[in-house]
Structures are given as C-alpha cells and as structure tokens.
Amino acid sequence: MKKRKRLHLKTILIKNQYPILMTKVDINITVGGPQGGGIDTSSNMISRAFAQSGYFVFGVREYHSNIKGRHSYTHVRIKDERPRSLKYPIDFLVALDPDSIFEHLEDVGHGTKIIYDSAIEKAELSQARMIMKDTALKIKETLTEESYPNTISGAIAWMKSRGAIPIAVPFTSVVQQAISGGVPSRYFNTLGAALTLAISGVNIKHMNESIRLVFSGKDKIIEENIAVVKAAYDYCSQNKLASETLPDIDHPKRYMLTGNDGAAIGKMMGGLRFQTYYPITPASDESTIMEEHNYIRWVDSEASKLKEAGIVVVQTEDEISAITMAIGAALTGTRTATATSGPGFSLMAEGFSFAGTDEVPLVVTLYQRGGPSTGLPTRNGQSDLLFAMNTGHGEFPRIVMSSGDVEECIYDSMKALNYAQRYQMPIIHLIDKNLANTSDFISGIDGKKVPVNATKFEVHGLNFKRYDLNTKNGISNLGAFGKDIFWMTGDEHDELGHVTEDSDVRDRMMVKRFTKLETADSEIPLEDKAILYGDKNAEVTFVTWGSQKGPILDVIDLLAEEGIKANLLYVKMFIPFPTKFVTDILSKAKIVIDVESNFLGQLAEVIMGKTGIKIENRILKYNGRHMTEDEILSASREIINNKEKKVEKVLKHGA
Amino acid sequence: MAHNFKTDVTVDWCPGCGDFGILTSIQQSMAELNIDPLGVVMVSGIGCSGKTPHYINVGGIHTLHGRSIPFATGVKLSNPNLKVVVTGGDGDLMGIGVGHLVAEGRRNSGLTIMIYDNEVYGLTKGQAAPTMPLEQKTKSLSRPNIFTRLNPIALALSSGYSFVARGFSFDMKQLKEIIKKAMNHPGSAVIDILQPCPTYNNINTMEWYKERVYKLEDDKNWNPLVSKENIADADSIFAMSMARAQEWGDKIPTGIFYRNTALDPFPVRISKNVPNYFETVPAEQRISSADGYTVVDAEKTFEDRLIG
C-alpha cells in the first residue's frame, strides 16, 4: 500500500520537463571542520541548495563543548521524500581540516566520496592536537593495525581500501582563482559545500540562490562567495567530477526547523508570553530563538484587533531563579515556561516541588543530554526520564511527556501549555539533544491543529478559595494575582492558601491534588500518550520514545522489504501512563525490542513497573551519539535471528 | 470603606519580636498610600519573616528558602502594573538567597525588599546569620561566631540597588515613611530592618539598638539622591553613601542611604525590546481567538525559516 502511494506521489511531483521516473535520491553527507570554522554555514548552504531544487533534507549537528578549534560536523541526508533518520556509510565526507578525515574514518564505505584539501595530505595525526587524546589513540591503532601511516595520506588510503573515492582538491588555488587577496581558508566552508553540490549534480543556480539567502544583506560577501562557487563548479567540470544535473522536483513550501525551533514556535502559538532560562546546552537555543522572534505576527483575522506585542524572555542568574521566576509569572495568569537541561533541572527540583503542591501551571522543557553530572554536555542522551518522573521531594502530580520529531515539538509544546493550565500542575516536556539539533523540513505550521484553551481569569471577590476542596475532578478555580486576593505557601495549606498542619485538611489536599491526575488521565486522548505504528499483528514490536522514532520507522520499512513484519509502540506520555494500551500490545507481541539512548533502558523500567511486562531485548546507546538507521537495522537483525531469549545490543557508532 | 490590610490569621511570632513592628509598618504604609489591594503582592521566603504575607490582606506568596526575589521578579515582570513587596530574613536573603539579592540589584525590577535583620536564624533555634559579627556569642551558640559580618547596606549598594535604606522595627514612624518611599520608587529598593530576636539574640536587643541608632535625615545636608538632573554628581553621591554604610558599632545610621531615579528600571529596559510591553502586559495578553485557536501566525513570525 505504502509503495503504491509513493509512486503516485512521484508521478505528480516531478515537473513536466522531467517526465520520467528518476532513481530514488538518498544522499548522506557529512561536513566536518573546526568549531568556529563555518560548518553550520556550510551545511546550511547545502541544505538550502537541495531545498531549492525540491528535495528534503534532514540533518543533525554534532559538536564538542568548545568554542573554537575542536572537531564539529553536520550529517545531513537528502531524499526526494522527507527523511526520518540518518544513515551510514555516508556518500560524501567533506573535510575542511585534517581532523575531519581522522575523526570520520569509520563513517565511510564503498563509494563514499571524500572531498578534502590536497594541501593537508602530509598532515600527521600526532599534530592534530584538537582530537581528544583517547580518540587519537583509537585512530592510531586502527591505522597502525593495517600498517597505514598515521597521516592524512595513510587515512585516505585506509578509507580507499574500504572502497572510498578520494577527491583531493587544491582548496587554496581554487579559491584564489575566484578571489584575490584575503585569507583563502575563510572560504573553505563555501568551497566544500560547492564542491559537494557540483559533484552530486545540484544546479549551480540553486547554490547561488542559497548563498544569497544565507548571507542576505551582505552584498560583498555574496559576490565573493558566488565567485568561489563558480570556481568550484568549474574545477569539477574541468576534472570530470561533476555528475549529471539532478532533476528539480516540485514541492510545497517548507520550513527548515530544528527541535529547538519547534519548541519555541509551539510555545509561542500555545500562548506563552513569559520564558526564563539560564544558559545551558542544548536548551538555551530555544530561548534565544524566541527572543529573536519575539515580535509576534498575528493571524490575519486578529491582526486588526490586537496591538503589536511580544514575548518576554529573561535570562536569570541561575536555574533556581529560572524556575521560581517562571512560577511567579505564572501566578499572574501568564502562560509561562522555562527550558533547561539535566544539571539545571537538578537545581530546579525544589521549585518544581513548590509548583506541584501549589498547583502552578508551569511548563519545563527539559532537554536531555548525556549525564550524569556535566556528563557529555553537547551530546545526546535519554537518561533523564526516571528523574523527570521523580523530580522533587514529596508526592505531587505532574505530567511527563516527550516529543520524537520536530513537528511533535511544535504541537506538544502547545499541548503542554494547555495541560498545565487545565490541570494546574507542572508539566515536563522532554526533548533529547539529538532532536533539539535535528533540522527537518516541515511543510507548513498549522494553527488549527491544537486549540489554545485559554483560562478566563475572573475576579472572584472576597474569600476566594484558590484551593477549594469542593470539586469532583480536583480542579479548583485558578486565580491570578492582580485580579484576586489569595495566598500560596510551600507548606501544606487550607483552601485560602494559608499554612495548615491540620491532619484532615492535609489528607484532603493530597487527595485533591492527585485527583487532578486521574482527571488528566481520563481527558487526555490516547494518541497523545502512545501510538502504535504499523500492523497490529507483527512479528517484531519495537518500543521506544523520543528521537529514535524516525530511524525505527525507517528500519520497519527496510525489514518489510526483507519480509519481516514489524511495528512500533511509540510512547509519548509517562505520567499519566497508558497502562492498558501498552499492556494490550505487549502481552500479545512476539519479539519485543526496547530501543533507548541510555544505559538502564528507562522506558523499559517504567513499563515493567506499570504493566509487569519485562522487555528482554534491548538496543541501547549511551555514547552520546544519535542512533542511525543502519545500526538499528543490523542490531535488530541480530536480535531477530538470535534464538536466545535476552539480547542486549549496545550501539557504538559515531564520531 | 477603606480596605483592612489585616487578615484573621493568628500572628504566632514570639512576644517582643521585632517582626510585629515591621508588619504594622507595612500595613500602615499600604493604607496611607491608599493602595489597591488587588494591585499589590507580598512575597516571602522561609523563616519567621516568611509568615508575613499570611497576615496581610493582599495577594501573598510564601515561597522557598532564599527564593522570594526571583518569585517576586516573575510576578513583577509578567505584570509590571503590580507593586511587589518582598519580606525575608537576613539568612534567607543574604545567606541561602544572596545570589538572587545581588542579581536583582543588577535588574532593578521595581521590588521593595525588606530584610528582617536580627543576626540569627530564629525558626531553627538561633544559629548565626550572615549579619552577626565575628566572635559574637549569642546565647544559643555553643561557640562564638567564626564568620565575619556581611554589611547589608554596602552589599545592596554594590549590587546596584537604586534605593537603599535602613529602618529599625521599634521606630515604626520612620520605617513606615521609608516603606512608602520605597514602594513609590520605580526601581528596586532594599530596606535593612534592624530588629531584636528576643528569644535567641540576647546581645542585639531593643535597648542595644535604641542606644545606637541615629537618623540620617536629621542632618539637613544629607541628600543622597541621584537624578537625571544631577547625574554628573552620581559617583560622589554613591561614594558618600558607601562611606556612611561603613558606620556600625556605637553609632548606627538609619534612614535612606541612597536613591537613584536616573537608572531605568528593568521593565523599562524590557519595553525597549518588547512592543507595547506596558500597554498590553504579558498577563493581560489575549492568547486565543474567539473560536479557541492561536492568535499567533507562526509562519509569518518565523518567515526567516521558510526554505522554499
């Protein structure tokens, strides 16, 4: 069924001048270079140029905790349909420095084109001081084991022995053909992008358009970069490197968004008007993106009725301040959130507990990176699920939810703000670093997909019982400072909000607060808690959460081609937990494989606790790198083919 | 009928506690300023001082130990029309919460911050607080204090507060006037309030303070105001205030040490980045359309992400 649909799409999408069905485009490119060396710009140019010609680009950014010098790279995948994952081996390795050759040795395979500066061939591994010592040692062993010299030439030869195709380009002289004077290395990022595009057959006009967009408003820079692009394309055609021109395909308008963008957009659409943050990777981008876009544009139907307005984003002195300031703002009726990552959320625990007992509508967007402690500050992880479910002292209700792709980041952020106000409790919205830094093409942002259920704040008058115990669903009227007089305290409190240590009121308040969670469980639709992708009757059932969703869906398609029917139980909400749904699926499933980016298999632990079902097979990865289609596929095959009951595969790949 | 700023919650401070004088001064200030009770929010931390909001009939948040300032800042910045008053102890605001006290000086959001300064942690049985001098041994300490004394006035001045004062809980007339001025001051104010803890501090008693305090305003030439008009003298005025802040011991100055109306409060700084911030404060923004959907056009707001 799916296949047929795909063919249908292709026939209508291809422009008239290309009436034939083309071969499926699927290109994986890694652009690597020193941090601060324009890697982002380079991959942005590549993404935009492919976008201009109609393709979909999906990418992830990897970087060190460092400002300048250490190795960083982006890995993008280009397809004629929207990609959902990345794949190794890559088709292009664009190395803007020697480190990028050494670091990505194992990412190449048969047919990988390695574009690099011929001037670096003599560079030695021992001089690549920005490569982490342990990594350098590993590279040294790899090369030495097969008697290759510890130089770029040696590394290139090693990769060539695996079928890679080295393309040495004299970077400096190509740049100098385009530009006289200046520092040629400044243009290496543009050159690398242009060579890649020329070799993969992207029309030069798209690259030039991409340059105009990336450097918009800087005419001289545009002119220089376009000259470099021309030199790169000329070089490729003179040296017979250029491929046939890729056909343009028709496409809808699209937005290139990261997970950070998605969360910022969703929050703004969801009515957020106050956000606090303390700088931390990979969360702060969300807040700065919001700040950059804080002049809200209204929908047409409201533009004449609403005054120009914006979002207040406050950088605080620490995360304790970030959460408590957000709580303070929520108490005036403002939709409020904070965004942080593991170490920051640890500091927020006490404030979070206050929000729980005082029934504060508050959203915490919790970006997960590799822990514990500072851990792997710029790398991926999913090790904060159990922490999020248990943050703070005492017992209080909360909602814990997560997103698995950029679109979900948008709409889940809106839902989180709705839940916070409806159920008057703190919400944790988990996004993993891999998703935060994933860039994806979204065709349109739908303002009607999720309603904004704004609370109507009224003046309640004298003796307003903010914590009225006389409710069926546990939800009493939300008050707002400025409109109502009421009190709040971290102590147990009475209906007015004053301190009490009365044993009966204590019991009733505990019950009231937890009743809200039952209400939430009964009102939140199942599809916001868990989704079963694929056929109900499958031989293999994957279980996952967060950003492995995309790669697993790709793996399911690939397994289907091998005749293996697989499905995915994708969990989005952990409190309240869809116990019945998960039990129903897992109790009938045949081979179950839990896939998570952590050591313990935290979702599997939650499932065990909630349903009593133990998932024996696990694919785990905790080296801080994202999971790719190929490694999940091969680990799955091993599990499926293994007759033993319990198989745990730890994935290791990633520079 | 005038609003009664008292609640019927029983005040459970010890007899003779300095907190009573502070509470009465706050209530009288609000009454004399004819403040709209819906337009003011009291925020406190943990400790005896933390109970204050429960006794005042305006919105009140009794928060976490040391965190009253960021809570209060959130209230203020999401609705800058509100007056926000912080009450906290010396341990609360200058021990566990001192980072926030300093940060708020840099913001100048428009909070009135009152430090209940009795040199001890009363509610936990009299441990030394940051304002207790070195070597002082109050009755509940097993050994003399081995920390040096933090100077609240000097700290507030160096943090950037645009209104810095000291009151004495047994001079309610002066304290009330300081609170009124602080509440009408556009930026953030710190009022260090000397007060005895009759239960745990047997040294800094009411009598001890009474023998030492004098009023800055008794000197007719004392004028610590920096305004747009005399901005050229800002440095010398600040230096004069800082010099006075060093006085402690036999003579302890009370009154207003420093006032600066030339410095933009934080909300004014925000309004330069956020359109119509004061006209449509965040708390009052309409966030959904009549049919219950977002009013934000995300595609237009994020037009720069359109890739073609």
Interface residues (C-beta under 8 A of the other chain):
Chain A: S47 R48 A51 Q52 K253 R254 Y255 M256 L257 D261 I265 M268 M269 G270 G271 R273 F274 T276 E291 H293 N294 Y295 I296 R297 W298 V299 D300 S301 E302 L306 K307 E308 A309 G310 I311 V312 V314 T316 E317 D318 I320 S321 A322 T324 M325 A326 I327 G328 A329 A330 L331 T332 G333 T334 R335 T336 E350 G351 F354 I410 M414 F441 G444 I445 G447 K448 P451 V452 N453 A454 V459 A480 F481 G482 K483 D484 I485 F486 W487 M488 T489 G490 D491 G497 H498 V499
Chain B: T7 V9 P37 L38 G39 V41 V43 I46 K51 P53 H54 N57 V58 G59 G60 I61 H62 T63 L64 R67 I69 P70 F71 A72 T73 G74 V75 K76 L77 S78 N79 N81 L82 G99 H100 V102 A103 I270 N273 V274 P275 N276 Y277 E279 T280 P282 A283 Q285 R286 I287 S288 S289 G292 Y293 T294 V295 V296 D297 A298 E299 K300 T301 F302 D304 R305 L306 I307 G308
